Amino acid sequence: MYPEITPAEVEERLKNGEKLHLIDVREDDEWEAGHIGEALSLPLSQFGERYEELPKEEALILVCRSGGRSGRACDFLHAQGYNVTNMTGGMLAWNGEVAYGK
């Protein structure tokens, strides 16, 4: 199993200047409607072909709308040997700054 982190903890770490590897697995339209500015977009629908683009040596925090899809992505990446953490509650629970567009 992999660890979990709350949106408030992610926001606090970002405010403290930590460089986090946030991976947003929502689809493009969801991403454009609002995302964490420091996140990278890698839609779950493209995961199978693109997951190897992610740095295996870095700790990754996965984000989606509510925590379900990012949990599935964590399951997959964890099985591939990645160091992953799921952001519980997803963007629905995010109270930090939001970026829009691509």
N, CA, C and O atoms as a printed pandas DataFrame, in Angstrom:
     atom_number atom_name residue_name chain_id  residue_number  x_coord  y_coord  z_coord
0              1         N          MET        A               1    0.846   -1.190    0.000
1              2        CA          MET        A               1    0.000    0.000    0.000
2              3         C          MET        A               1    0.889    1.250    0.000
3              4         O          MET        A               1    2.068    1.191    0.349
4              5         N          TYR        A               2    0.316    2.342   -0.386
5              6        CA          TYR        A               2    1.031    3.611   -0.490
6              7         C          TYR        A               2    0.470    4.603    0.536
7              8         O          TYR        A               2   -0.654    4.422    1.003
8              9         N          PRO        A               3    1.225    5.643    0.894
9             10        CA          PRO        A               3    0.740    6.646    1.852
10            11         C          PRO        A               3   -0.253    7.608    1.213
11            12         O          PRO        A               3   -0.388    7.672   -0.008
12            13         N          GLU        A               4   -0.944    8.353    2.069
13            14        CA          GLU        A               4   -1.868    9.384    1.626
14            15         C          GLU        A               4   -1.472   10.709    2.258
15            16         O          GLU        A               4   -0.802   10.740    3.291
16            17         N          ILE        A               5   -1.890   11.804    1.628
17            18        CA          ILE        A               5   -1.634   13.145    2.128
18            19         C          ILE        A               5   -2.903   13.970    1.911
19            20         O          ILE        A               5   -3.614   13.771    0.927
20            21         N          THR        A               6   -3.182   14.887    2.819
21            22        CA          THR        A               6   -4.367   15.723    2.660
22            23         C          THR        A               6   -4.035   16.937    1.791
23            24         O          THR        A               6   -2.874   17.335    1.692
24            25         N          PRO        A               7   -5.052   17.520    1.166
25            26        CA          PRO        A               7   -4.810   18.752    0.410
26            27         C          PRO        A               7   -4.212   19.859    1.279
27            28         O          PRO        A               7   -3.365   20.620    0.812
28            29         N          ALA        A               8   -4.641   19.953    2.526
29            30        CA          ALA        A               8   -4.085   20.977    3.425
30            31         C          ALA        A               8   -2.594   20.763    3.647
31            32         O          ALA        A               8   -1.835   21.730    3.711
32            33         N          GLU        A               9   -2.164   19.505    3.766
33            34        CA          GLU        A               9   -0.735   19.219    3.947
34            35         C          GLU        A               9    0.049   19.584    2.691
35            36         O          GLU        A               9    1.149   20.129    2.780
36            37         N          VAL        A              10   -0.515   19.285    1.519
37            38        CA          VAL        A              10    0.149   19.645    0.263
38            39         C          VAL        A              10    0.281   21.162    0.178
39            40         O          VAL        A              10    1.352   21.675   -0.147
40            41         N          GLU        A              11   -0.803   21.878    0.468
41            42        CA          GLU        A              11   -0.781   23.338    0.412
42            43         C          GLU        A              11    0.273   23.909    1.363
43            44         O          GLU        A              11    1.010   24.824    0.997
44            45         N          GLU        A              12    0.344   23.376    2.569
45            46        CA          GLU        A              12    1.319   23.850    3.556
46            47         C          GLU        A              12    2.750   23.612    3.077
47            48         O          GLU        A              12    3.609   24.483    3.210
48            49         N          ARG        A              13    2.996   22.436    2.523
49            50        CA          ARG        A              13    4.342   22.137    2.021
50            51         C          ARG        A              13    4.727   23.062    0.873
51            52         O          ARG        A              13    5.872   23.506    0.790
52            53         N          LEU        A              14    3.769   23.356   -0.018
53            54        CA          LEU        A              14    4.048   24.283   -1.118
54            55         C          LEU        A              14    4.324   25.681   -0.581
55            56         O          LEU        A              14    5.239   26.357   -1.054
56            57         N          LYS        A              15    3.540   26.123    0.404
57            58        CA          LYS        A              15    3.744   27.450    1.000
58            59         C          LYS        A              15    5.101   27.551    1.674
59            60         O          LYS        A              15    5.685   28.632    1.745
60            61         N          ASN        A              16    5.609   26.417    2.173
61            62        CA          ASN        A              16    6.925   26.386    2.816
62            63         C          ASN        A              16    8.067   26.286    1.814
63            64         O          ASN        A              16    9.233   26.184    2.196
64            65         N          GLY        A              17    7.721   26.317    0.523
65            66        CA          GLY        A              17    8.739   26.322   -0.513
66            67         C          GLY        A              17    9.241   24.963   -0.943
67            68         O          GLY        A              17   10.221   24.875   -1.683
68            69         N          GLU        A              18    8.593   23.899   -0.495
69            70        CA          GLU        A              18    9.021   22.569   -0.919
70            71         C          GLU        A              18    8.711   22.363   -2.397
71            72         O          GLU        A              18    7.675   22.800   -2.896
72            73         N          LYS        A              19    9.619   21.696   -3.077
73            74        CA          LYS        A              19    9.399   21.337   -4.473
74            75         C          LYS        A              19    8.741   19.958   -4.474
75            76         O          LYS        A              19    9.383   18.953   -4.167
76            77         N          LEU        A              20    7.466   19.924   -4.819
77            78        CA          LEU        A              20    6.727   18.669   -4.844
78            79         C          LEU        A              20    6.484   18.242   -6.285
79            80         O          LEU        A              20    6.313   19.078   -7.173
80            81         N          HIS        A              21    6.471   16.952   -6.501
81            82        CA          HIS        A              21    6.147   16.413   -7.817
82            83         C          HIS        A              21    4.683   15.997   -7.797
83            84         O          HIS        A              21    4.344   14.860   -7.466
84            85         N          LEU        A              22    3.811   16.961   -8.165
85            86        CA          LEU        A              22    2.370   16.735   -8.191
86            87         C          LEU        A              22    1.962   16.304   -9.590
87            88         O          LEU        A              22    2.279   16.973  -10.574
88            89         N          ILE        A              23    1.253   15.176   -9.672
89            90        CA          ILE        A              23    0.796   14.653  -10.950
90            91         C          ILE        A              23   -0.724   14.618  -10.932
91            92         O          ILE        A              23   -1.321   13.886  -10.142
92            93         N          ASP        A              24   -1.355   15.407  -11.799
93            94        CA          ASP        A              24   -2.814   15.486  -11.889
94            95         C          ASP        A              24   -3.270   14.511  -12.969
95            96         O          ASP        A              24   -2.901   14.658  -14.134
96            97         N          VAL        A              25   -4.074   13.512  -12.586
97            98        CA          VAL        A              25   -4.472   12.460  -13.522
98            99         C          VAL        A              25   -5.847   12.705  -14.144
99           100         O          VAL        A              25   -6.382   11.830  -14.825
100          101         N          ARG        A              26   -6.423   13.889  -13.912
101          102        CA          ARG        A              26   -7.718   14.199  -14.519
102          103         C          ARG        A              26   -7.560   14.463  -16.019
103          104         O          ARG        A              26   -6.455   14.700  -16.508
104          105         N          GLU        A              27   -8.664   14.419  -16.724
105          106        CA          GLU        A              27   -8.636   14.647  -18.172
106          107         C          GLU        A              27   -8.444   16.134  -18.473
107          108         O          GLU        A              27   -8.603   16.976  -17.590
108          109         N          ASP        A              28   -8.100   16.452  -19.725
109          110        CA          ASP        A              28   -7.733   17.810  -20.120
110          111         C          ASP        A              28   -8.786   18.855  -19.771
111          112         O          ASP        A              28   -8.436   19.940  -19.306
112          113         N          ASP        A              29  -10.070   18.555  -19.983
113          114        CA          ASP        A              29  -11.102   19.550  -19.700
114          115         C          ASP        A              29  -11.176   19.861  -18.202
115          116         O          ASP        A              29  -11.411   21.006  -17.815
116          117         N          GLU        A              30  -10.977   18.846  -17.366
117          118        CA          GLU        A              30  -10.974   19.057  -15.918
118          119         C          GLU        A              30   -9.755   19.887  -15.502
119          120         O          GLU        A              30   -9.860   20.795  -14.677
120          121         N          TRP        A              31   -8.614   19.565  -16.081
121          122        CA          TRP        A              31   -7.371   20.282  -15.809
122          123         C          TRP        A              31   -7.533   21.766  -16.143
123          124         O          TRP        A              31   -7.188   22.630  -15.337
124          125         N          GLU        A              32   -8.057   22.055  -17.332
125          126        CA          GLU        A              32   -8.214   23.433  -17.778
126          127         C          GLU        A              32   -9.203   24.201  -16.914
127          128         O          GLU        A              32   -9.105   25.424  -16.812
128          129         N          ALA        A              33  -10.163   23.507  -16.283
129          130        CA          ALA        A              33  -11.171   24.150  -15.438
130          131         C          ALA        A              33  -10.615   24.524  -14.065
131          132         O          ALA        A              33  -11.283   25.217  -13.297
132          133         N          GLY        A              34   -9.396   24.071  -13.747
133          134        CA          GLY        A              34   -8.759   24.447  -12.494
134          135         C          GLY        A              34   -7.861   23.361  -11.953
135          136         O          GLY        A              34   -8.289   22.224  -11.756
136          137         N          HIS        A              35   -6.595   23.724  -11.710
137          138        CA          HIS        A              35   -5.606   22.766  -11.217
138          139         C          HIS        A              35   -4.604   23.469  -10.303
139          140         O          HIS        A              35   -4.546   24.698  -10.254
140          141         N          ILE        A              36   -3.834   22.687   -9.596
141          142        CA          ILE        A              36   -2.754   23.217   -8.765
142          143         C          ILE        A              36   -1.640   23.664   -9.714
143          144         O          ILE        A              36   -1.167   22.883  -10.540
144          145         N          GLY        A              37   -1.235   24.909   -9.588
145          146        CA          GLY        A              37   -0.271   25.482  -10.526
146          147         C          GLY        A              37    1.023   24.709  -10.671
147          148         O          GLY        A              37    1.606   24.676  -11.754
148          149         N          GLU        A              38    1.483   24.083   -9.591
149          150        CA          GLU        A              38    2.757   23.344   -9.622
150          151         C          GLU        A              38    2.618   21.931  -10.189
151          152         O          GLU        A              38    3.617   21.230  -10.346
152          153         N          ALA        A              39    1.401   21.509  -10.495
153          154        CA          ALA        A              39    1.163   20.134  -10.940
154          155         C          ALA        A              39    1.479   19.944  -12.423
155          156         O          ALA        A              39    1.486   20.892  -13.209
156          157         N          LEU        A              40    1.738   18.693  -12.770
157          158        CA          LEU        A              40    1.924   18.247  -14.143
158          159         C          LEU        A              40    0.679   17.467  -14.537
159          160         O          LEU        A              40    0.181   16.657  -13.754
160          161         N          SER        A              41    0.176   17.699  -15.730
161          162        CA          SER        A              41   -0.996   16.966  -16.209
162          163         C          SER        A              41   -0.574   15.679  -16.916
163          164         O          SER        A              41    0.202   15.708  -17.872
164          165         N          LEU        A              42   -1.095   14.551  -16.432
165          166        CA          LEU        A              42   -0.917   13.264  -17.103
166          167         C          LEU        A              42   -2.229   12.490  -16.931
167          168         O          LEU        A              42   -2.385   11.721  -15.981
168          169         N          PRO        A              43   -3.181   12.703  -17.870
169          170        CA          PRO        A              43   -4.505   12.088  -17.741
170          171         C          PRO        A              43   -4.434   10.569  -17.594
171          172         O          PRO        A              43   -3.620    9.898  -18.229
172          173         N          LEU        A              44   -5.308   10.055  -16.741
173          174        CA          LEU        A              44   -5.350    8.613  -16.505
174          175         C          LEU        A              44   -5.552    7.847  -17.807
175          176         O          LEU        A              44   -5.038    6.738  -17.954
176          177         N          SER        A              45   -6.294    8.424  -18.756
177          178        CA          SER        A              45   -6.540    7.760  -20.038
178          179         C          SER        A              45   -5.257    7.578  -20.845
179          180         O          SER        A              45   -5.225    6.761  -21.766
180          181         N          GLN        A              46   -4.201    8.322  -20.519
181          182        CA          GLN        A              46   -2.913    8.214  -21.224
182          183         C          GLN        A              46   -1.844    7.531  -20.378
183          184         O          GLN        A              46   -0.697    7.400  -20.804
184          185         N          PHE        A              47   -2.219    7.106  -19.199
185          186        CA          PHE        A              47   -1.246    6.592  -18.241
186          187         C          PHE        A              47   -0.443    5.412  -18.761
187          188         O          PHE        A              47    0.778    5.372  -18.611
188          189         N          GLY        A              48   -1.119    4.461  -19.368
189          190        CA          GLY        A              48   -0.446    3.248  -19.848
190          191         C          GLY        A              48    0.701    3.536  -20.796
191          192         O          GLY        A              48    1.740    2.878  -20.745
192          193         N          GLU        A              49    0.510    4.533  -21.672
193          194        CA          GLU        A              49    1.547    4.859  -22.655
194          195         C          GLU        A              49    2.585    5.833  -22.126
195          196         O          GLU        A              49    3.704    5.874  -22.638
196          197         N          ARG        A              50    2.236    6.630  -21.096
197          198        CA          ARG        A              50    3.109    7.743  -20.717
198          199         C          ARG        A              50    3.708    7.683  -19.315
199          200         O          ARG        A              50    4.526    8.535  -18.969
200          201         N          TYR        A              51    3.326    6.706  -18.502
201          202        CA          TYR        A              51    3.784    6.729  -17.108
202          203         C          TYR        A              51    5.303    6.720  -16.973
203          204         O          TYR        A              51    5.834    7.218  -15.980
204          205         N          GLU        A              52    6.006    6.163  -17.950
205          206        CA          GLU        A              52    7.474    6.108  -17.861
206          207         C          GLU        A              52    8.116    7.480  -18.001
207          208         O          GLU        A              52    9.318    7.619  -17.776
208          209         N          GLU        A              53    7.327    8.514  -18.374
209          210        CA          GLU        A              53    7.839    9.888  -18.412
210          211         C          GLU        A              53    8.067   10.419  -16.994
211          212         O          GLU        A              53    8.796   11.392  -16.802
212          213         N          LEU        A              54    7.449    9.785  -16.016
213          214        CA          LEU        A              54    7.543   10.247  -14.632
214          215         C          LEU        A              54    8.869    9.819  -14.013
215          216         O          LEU        A              54    9.352    8.720  -14.287
216          217         N          PRO        A              55    9.465   10.677  -13.181
217          218        CA          PRO        A              55   10.751   10.344  -12.564
218          219         C          PRO        A              55   10.596    9.265  -11.494
219          220         O          PRO        A              55    9.950    9.487  -10.470
220          221         N          LYS        A              56   11.184    8.110  -11.736
221          222        CA          LYS        A              56   11.052    6.987  -10.812
222          223         C          LYS        A              56   11.802    7.231   -9.503
223          224         O          LYS        A              56   11.461    6.655   -8.470
224          225         N          GLU        A              57   12.824    8.085   -9.551
225          226        CA          GLU        A              57   13.645    8.333   -8.365
226          227         C          GLU        A              57   13.047    9.404   -7.450
227          228         O          GLU        A              57   13.571    9.647   -6.362
228          229         N          GLU        A              58   11.962   10.044   -7.876
229          230        CA          GLU        A              58   11.336   11.111   -7.092
230          231         C          GLU        A              58   10.052   10.627   -6.416
231          232         O          GLU        A              58    9.391    9.709   -6.902
232          233         N          ALA        A              59    9.710   11.253   -5.293
233          234        CA          ALA        A              59    8.431   10.983   -4.630
234          235         C          ALA        A              59    7.345   11.744   -5.387
235          236         O          ALA        A              59    7.462   12.952   -5.593
236          237         N          LEU        A              60    6.301   11.051   -5.796
237          238        CA          LEU        A              60    5.219   11.644   -6.570
238          239         C          LEU        A              60    3.952   11.728   -5.725
239          240         O          LEU        A              60    3.639   10.809   -4.968
240          241         N          ILE        A              61    3.227   12.834   -5.860
241          242        CA          ILE        A              61    1.925   12.990   -5.220
242          243         C          ILE        A              61    0.891   13.059   -6.331
243          244         O          ILE        A              61    0.948   13.947   -7.182
244          245         N          LEU        A              62   -0.060   12.119   -6.327
245          246        CA          LEU        A              62   -1.059   12.067   -7.381
246          247         C          LEU        A              62   -2.359   12.711   -6.945
247          248         O          LEU        A              62   -2.799   12.561   -5.806
248          249         N          VAL        A              63   -2.975   13.446   -7.894
249          250        CA          VAL        A              63   -4.152   14.259   -7.641
250          251         C          VAL        A              63   -5.211   13.956   -8.694
251          252         O          VAL        A              63   -4.883   13.746   -9.862
252          253         N          CYS        A              64   -6.478   13.932   -8.288
253          254        CA          CYS        A              64   -7.592   13.883   -9.239
254          255         C          CYS        A              64   -8.732   14.720   -8.679
255          256         O          CYS        A              64   -8.489   15.614   -7.869
256          257         N          ARG        A              65   -9.952   14.458   -9.082
257          258        CA          ARG        A              65  -11.095   15.246   -8.621
258          259         C          ARG        A              65  -11.407   14.969   -7.162
259          260         O          ARG        A              65  -11.595   15.894   -6.373
260          261         N          SER        A              66  -11.462   13.656   -6.797
261          262        CA          SER        A              66  -11.885   13.304   -5.434
262          263         C          SER        A              66  -10.954   12.326   -4.722
263          264         O          SER        A              66  -11.140   12.063   -3.534
264          265         N          GLY        A              67   -9.972   11.789   -5.412
265          266        CA          GLY        A              67   -9.032   10.846   -4.808
266          267         C          GLY        A              67   -9.146    9.430   -5.327
267          268         O          GLY        A              67   -8.278    8.602   -5.048
268          269         N          GLY        A              68  -10.201    9.126   -6.081
269          270        CA          GLY        A              68  -10.398    7.770   -6.592
270          271         C          GLY        A              68   -9.485    7.400   -7.752
271          272         O          GLY        A              68   -8.794    6.382   -7.709
272          273         N          ARG        A              69   -9.487    8.238   -8.796
273          274        CA          ARG        A              69   -8.634    7.947   -9.954
274          275         C          ARG        A              69   -7.162    8.031   -9.588
275          276         O          ARG        A              69   -6.355    7.231  -10.061
276          277         N          SER        A              70   -6.808    9.002   -8.743
277          278        CA          SER        A              70   -5.408    9.099   -8.329
278          279         C          SER        A              70   -5.021    7.877   -7.504
279          280         O          SER        A              70   -3.869    7.446   -7.540
280          281         N          GLY        A              71   -5.969    7.317   -6.764
281          282        CA          GLY        A              71   -5.711    6.080   -6.029
282          283         C          GLY        A              71   -5.424    4.917   -6.968
283          284         O          GLY        A              71   -4.522    4.118   -6.717
284          285         N          ARG        A              72   -6.192    4.824   -8.049
285          286        CA          ARG        A              72   -5.940    3.767   -9.048
286          287         C          ARG        A              72   -4.576    3.966   -9.700
287          288         O          ARG        A              72   -3.844    3.004   -9.932
288          289         N          ALA        A              73   -4.239    5.227   -9.995
289          290        CA          ALA        A              73   -2.929    5.516  -10.583
290          291         C          ALA        A              73   -1.815    5.166   -9.595
291          292         O          ALA        A              73   -0.767    4.659   -9.995
292          293         N          CYS        A              74   -2.042    5.436   -8.306
293          294        CA          CYS        A              74   -1.059    5.064   -7.279
294          295         C          CYS        A              74   -0.874    3.552   -7.236
295          296         O          CYS        A              74    0.254    3.065   -7.163
296          297         N          ASP        A              75   -1.970    2.813   -7.282
297          298        CA          ASP        A              75   -1.884    1.342   -7.297
298          299         C          ASP        A              75   -0.989    0.881   -8.444
299          300         O          ASP        A              75   -0.088    0.065   -8.254
300          301         N          PHE        A              76   -1.251    1.416   -9.637
301          302        CA          PHE        A              76   -0.497    1.032  -10.827
302          303         C          PHE        A              76    0.975    1.393  -10.691
303          304         O          PHE        A              76    1.846    0.548  -10.897
304          305         N          LEU        A              77    1.258    2.654  -10.343
305          306        CA          LEU        A              77    2.652    3.096  -10.247
306          307         C          LEU        A              77    3.407    2.394   -9.124
307          308         O          LEU        A              77    4.581    2.058   -9.279
308          309         N          HIS        A              78    2.746    2.175   -8.007
309          310        CA          HIS        A              78    3.371    1.462   -6.890
310          311         C          HIS        A              78    3.816    0.073   -7.339
311          312         O          HIS        A              78    4.900   -0.386   -6.977
312          313         N          ALA        A              79    2.979   -0.587   -8.123
313          314        CA          ALA        A              79    3.324   -1.923   -8.642
314          315         C          ALA        A              79    4.512   -1.874   -9.597
315          316         O          ALA        A              79    5.204   -2.876   -9.780
316          317         N          GLN        A              80    4.754   -0.694  -10.214
317          318        CA          GLN        A              80    5.900   -0.531  -11.120
318          319         C          GLN        A              80    7.152   -0.085  -10.380
319          320         O          GLN        A              80    8.201    0.104  -10.996
320          321         N          GLY        A              81    7.053    0.085   -9.053
321          322        CA          GLY        A              81    8.214    0.465   -8.265
322          323         C          GLY        A              81    8.368    1.956   -8.007
323          324         O          GLY        A              81    9.423    2.395   -7.549
324          325         N          TYR        A              82    7.339    2.739   -8.293
325          326        CA          TYR        A              82    7.395    4.184   -8.049
326          327         C          TYR        A              82    7.068    4.491   -6.590
327          328         O          TYR        A              82    6.354    3.738   -5.928
328          329         N          ASN        A              83    7.600    5.605   -6.105
329          330        CA          ASN        A              83    7.327    6.114   -4.756
330          331         C          ASN        A              83    6.163    7.095   -4.876
331          332         O          ASN        A              83    6.358    8.241   -5.281
332          333         N          VAL        A              84    4.939    6.648   -4.523
333          334        CA          VAL        A              84    3.744    7.454   -4.745
334          335         C          VAL        A              84    2.970    7.717   -3.459
335          336         O          VAL        A              84    3.014    6.933   -2.511
336          337         N          THR        A              85    2.259    8.847   -3.456
337          338        CA          THR        A              85    1.360    9.235   -2.377
338          339         C          THR        A              85    0.080    9.749   -3.027
339          340         O          THR        A              85    0.137   10.480   -4.016
340          341         N          ASN        A              86   -1.066    9.375   -2.483
341          342        CA          ASN        A              86   -2.347    9.840   -3.008
342          343         C          ASN        A              86   -2.831   11.044   -2.203
343          344         O          ASN        A              86   -2.812   11.020   -0.973
344          345         N          MET        A              87   -3.268   12.111   -2.908
345          346        CA          MET        A              87   -3.860   13.257   -2.230
346          347         C          MET        A              87   -5.351   12.962   -2.017
347          348         O          MET        A              87   -6.143   12.989   -2.959
348          349         N          THR        A              88   -5.711   12.684   -0.772
349          350        CA          THR        A              88   -7.084   12.326   -0.439
350          351         C          THR        A              88   -8.015   13.512   -0.650
351          352         O          THR        A              88   -7.642   14.657   -0.394
352          353         N          GLY        A              89   -9.216   13.235   -1.115
353          354        CA          GLY        A              89  -10.195   14.296   -1.332
354          355         C          GLY        A              89  -10.042   15.032   -2.645
355          356         O          GLY        A              89  -10.976   15.690   -3.103
356          357         N          GLY        A              90   -8.861   14.926   -3.263
357          358        CA          GLY        A              90   -8.624   15.524   -4.569
358          359         C          GLY        A              90   -8.880   17.024   -4.622
359          360         O          GLY        A              90   -8.819   17.720   -3.609
360          361         N          MET        A              91   -9.165   17.501   -5.821
361          362        CA          MET        A              91   -9.389   18.932   -6.031
362          363         C          MET        A              91  -10.669   19.411   -5.360
363          364         O          MET        A              91  -10.801   20.602   -5.079
364          365         N          LEU        A              92  -11.611   18.518   -5.097
365          366        CA          LEU        A              92  -12.824   18.921   -4.383
366          367         C          LEU        A              92  -12.491   19.443   -2.986
367          368         O          LEU        A              92  -13.200   20.294   -2.450
368          369         N          ALA        A              93  -11.408   18.927   -2.400
369          370        CA          ALA        A              93  -11.007   19.326   -1.047
370          371         C          ALA        A              93   -9.885   20.363   -1.049
371          372         O          ALA        A              93   -9.427   20.776    0.016
372          373         N          TRP        A              94   -9.442   20.783   -2.220
373          374        CA          TRP        A              94   -8.333   21.728   -2.342
374          375         C          TRP        A              94   -8.816   23.143   -2.055
375          376         O          TRP        A              94   -9.755   23.616   -2.695
376          377         N          ASN        A              95   -8.190   23.821   -1.106
377          378        CA          ASN        A              95   -8.547   25.203   -0.767
378          379         C          ASN        A              95   -7.462   26.187   -1.157
379          380         O          ASN        A              95   -7.596   27.387   -0.917
380          381         N          GLY        A              96   -6.391   25.694   -1.756
381          382        CA          GLY        A              96   -5.284   26.572   -2.150
382          383         C          GLY        A              96   -5.560   27.278   -3.461
383          384         O          GLY        A              96   -6.660   27.208   -4.009
384          385         N          GLU        A              97   -4.533   27.960   -3.953
385          386        CA          GLU        A              97   -4.653   28.671   -5.216
386          387         C          GLU        A              97   -4.882   27.687   -6.348
387          388         O          GLU        A              97   -4.405   26.552   -6.318
388          389         N          VAL        A              98   -5.625   28.149   -7.348
389          390        CA          VAL        A              98   -5.962   27.329   -8.508
390          391         C          VAL        A              98   -5.532   28.060   -9.766
391          392         O          VAL        A              98   -5.767   29.260   -9.910
392          393         N          ALA        A              99   -4.901   27.329  -10.676
393          394        CA          ALA        A              99   -4.531   27.861  -11.983
394          395         C          ALA        A              99   -5.541   27.353  -13.005
395          396         O          ALA        A              99   -6.127   26.284  -12.831
396          397         N          TYR        A             100   -5.742   28.124  -14.072
397          398        CA          TYR        A             100   -6.716   27.755  -15.099
398          399         C          TYR        A             100   -6.064   27.708  -16.467
399          400         O          TYR        A             100   -5.032   28.335  -16.703
400          401         N          GLY        A             101   -6.684   26.950  -17.366
401          402        CA          GLY        A             101   -6.182   26.841  -18.730
402          403         C          GLY        A             101   -5.115   25.778  -18.835
403          404         O          GLY        A             101   -4.920   24.975  -17.922
404          405         N          LYS        A             102   -4.421   25.782  -19.972
405          406        CA          LYS        A             102   -3.408   24.771  -20.210
406          407         C          LYS        A             102   -2.207   25.142  -19.459
407          408         O          LYS        A             102   -1.204   24.429  -19.505
